[in-house]
Amino acid sequence: MSESLIRSDEEILEFIRCEKSIPKKPPSQKETNRDLKRKFDVISTAKSLEFEVFFAQNIRLPSDFSIGLMLGKFLLIRYNGFHGTTNAGIHKYGHHAYVHSHTLTFDDIMNGRESNPSKLNDMTGSYFDYESAQLYFLKECNIVNFKEYFDFSKYNQMSFADL
């Protein structure tokens, strides 16, 4: 995939928001080092593109997680929990004491940071834990058939009509 595929911040957002589907059942989470990880592909039929989704959660610190959407070598968006502290103090990349996301920019691509998106977004109120972040991610990235493979029924809210 060439860099010419992405020519602007608007196109990056289009890739994030275009309709996608999961073509086959995603694998179960696997333990790798100190993380639970899962990777699977999603397909955009309108753009004929294949994306990779990754979910990763630290086993010892469940609020330290990362959920992302890749297009080739481009990390388009990554949703994170709280992270950045170590036994020695603050991690060299900084501490994020709130849920947040990083969105790729065209400037990132032009400066060789295609897998390290720089635009920081405060996601407070959008999700609060690993599972709710997965649900938020799947909806925001427009993965239309996620309910076939993921059960988020505990996040269904009761309305006044249900009373």
Helices and strands as residue ranges (DSSP letters): G 3-5, H 9-17, E 30-32, E 35-44, E 49-58, E 65-71, E 74-80, E 85-86, E 89-90, E 100-103, H 106-110, E 119-122, H 130-140, G 146-148, G 153-155, G 160-162
